[in-house]
Amino acid sequence: MKDDLSKKQLIANIKGVTLTELLVVLVICGIVMAGVYRVFIAQTRAYTVQDQVAEVQQDVRGAMEIIVRDVRMAGFQTNSFGNAAITNTPIIPDAADNSHITVNYEYISPAGAGTAQQVDYQVVGGNLNRKLNGVADSSPLLTNVTSLSFGYGIDTTGSGIVTGINQAGVSVIPNGSFVTGAGVGTSPILAVQITLIANPAPVDPDVPAMTSPRQLTSVVTPRNVFMRNVTFNRYKVY
């Protein structure tokens, strides 16, 4: 009899999980899992955005390097080549379209043969296109381009110095001294300011909302044009 009573007391003292307790635990687990999921989604979005931003920054730098290389070569030719277009129009701005520039220079092949190169840059429909001697590259140099603009440091006085330059001590070209293609006229071009702006590829709907366009500005002094007109070969820009 005593054993039966002890067993009943033991069973009575063993507590189980009530339905209310189970529901509370499930709700707490659900809240924790929802928080973990939200953090995961936020981290995934941030990684995707940063990856696309880094990609467009690299693409903008790469495109800028190519433009700078061509503009820097403007006017180059050997004495024996003597191409009139290179001599007279090494840099051709577009008065109607400030995203368009043409440069002329001589390209010397590894075999030593020289050929005239005319390179055009222009943005059409958000694509930065490069043409070599009138033939477009097989694919755009850069896509999702917001803006490409060229500013020109010109010599309007025949002094061999960019108009508006501060000659007190250091040679400096203020940003306000660069003119658009419409303002060049017949003045010699001594420096070219290139500003390129592009957006990340719109493959993720979160990217436009979480990023701003990437902008890069470079200033080039085309050495083969520059050295014909001035006695020093370096400018700073502010």
C-alpha positions, 0 to 999 in steps of 0.5 A: 500500500505504501509503495502504491502511494509513493508511486502516485505522489511521484507521478503527481510531482512530475510536471509537464509542459502546458500548452500555454508554455509551449505557445510562448516558447514558439512565439519567442523562437519565431521572433528570434528567427525573424530577427536573424532572417532580417539581419541576414537579408540586410547583410546580403543586400549590403554585400550586393550593393557594395559589390556592384558599387565596387564594380562600377568604380573599377569600370569608371576608372578603367574607362577613364584611363583609356580616355586619358591615354588617348587625349594625352597622345593627341598631337603626337607624330614623328617628324617624318610622318607630318600628317596635317590633321594631327598637326592642325587639329590634334584635339577637336571639341564638339561645340554642340555636344560636350560629351563628344571629343575627337583626338588625332595622333600617330600610332606606331606599331611594334613593327615600326610603321606609323598610322594616323589614329582618329579616336572619338568618344561620345555618350549615346543612350547611356553608353560610352562609345569609342570609335577608332578611325570611324569604326566603333568598338565591338562593345561600349566602353562603359554602360549606365553612363549618367554624364561625360563632359569635357572642359578645355583649358585654352590660351586666348592671349597667345601667351602660352598660358591657360587663360585665367591661370594664377601665375603667382608662384605655382601654376594653377588652373582654377576649375572656372577656367575650363570652357565647354566645346562651344567656348574653344573657338580657334584658341589652342587647347593646353589642357582637357578636364574629363568628368565621367559619371556612371551608375551601377548596373540596375540588376538589384532594385535596392541599388538605386535607392542605396547608392549615388552615381560614381564620379571621376574627374581627371585633367590631362595636359596633352604633352605633344600639344602642350610643349609646343605652346608653353615652356613648362609642362605641369599644371595643378587644378583646384 
